Amino acid sequence: MPRFSANLSMLFTELPFLDRFDRAARAGFEGAEFLFPYEHPAEEVAKALKDSGLQLVLHNLPAGDWAAGERGIACHPDRVVEFAQGLNQALDYARVLGTPQINCLAGILPVGVDPEQGQATLVSNLRQAAAMLGRKGVRLLMEPINTFDIPGFFVSRTAQALQIMDAVSSDNLYLQYDIYHAQRMEGELSATLHKQLARIAHVQIADNPGRHEPGTGEIHYLHVFKLLDDIGYSGWVGCEYKPRNAQPGGTEAGLGWLHALQSEPNCAV
């Protein structure tokens, strides 16, 4: 059975961020990940992590003004300096937290920017980030995101991400394969996992439709988890979903799929 990490930006959200670590550990998770730690001093996040006993799996590079709808700036030609500053900030946090891998969100292509220029900017930024992170022993990831949830997101399909990775030509750039986003854009989940295993450093899950827990939609997650074991996937599986029960305690209420797997790996999900 894969190792599961709780995405603390989406789970246990009735609690303050720093309180979610302990709750995730008590709920049965072994790892933690989150979008951004930057609103909290790195030392406070490190303490919450240590006290919980969870293993940190990843977080993202700074991604612009998230509250205003920005979803990354790596493809923005006019914000290369800001990207570099965010990279330095992420490295500062990685040093304190022991972050093993950091994900880069490409962002939404700005109005008026030619796609070729956006891609050239993205490739250059990724090349810089992969080199800097590599020198610190941190892996860089990039993630295709579906354009139903985020219209205009610049990298939305696996093949496109792999082509960009080829252009970067770094041995420290890997694919973050989010099964929910891939299902919405292209399907072919099993074939892609099998074919691209060597280039995938992290897998994330949510069911479709709704982006809720495994077992609430159309994706056959028992098959997916067994496949990950069968092909030798050694990374974490990040639970980046929205609990179907949005009330306080809703995350725990929806963890039947995880507890069933932990007690009986061949259960139905």
Secondary structure, 3 states (H helix, E strand, C coil): CCEEEEECCCCCCCCCHHHHHHHHHHCCCCEEECCCCCCCCHHHHHHHHHHHCCEEEEEECCCCCHHHCCCCCCCCHHHHHHHHHHHHHHHHHHHHHCCCEEEECCCECCCCCCHHHHHHHHHHHHHHHHHHHHHCCCEEEECCCCCCCCCCECCCCHHHHHHHHHHHCCCCEEEEEEHHHHHHHCCCHHHHHHHCHHHEEEEEECCCCCCCCCCCCCCCHHHHHHHHHHCCCCCEEEECCCCCCCCCCHHHHCCHHHHHHHHCCCCCC
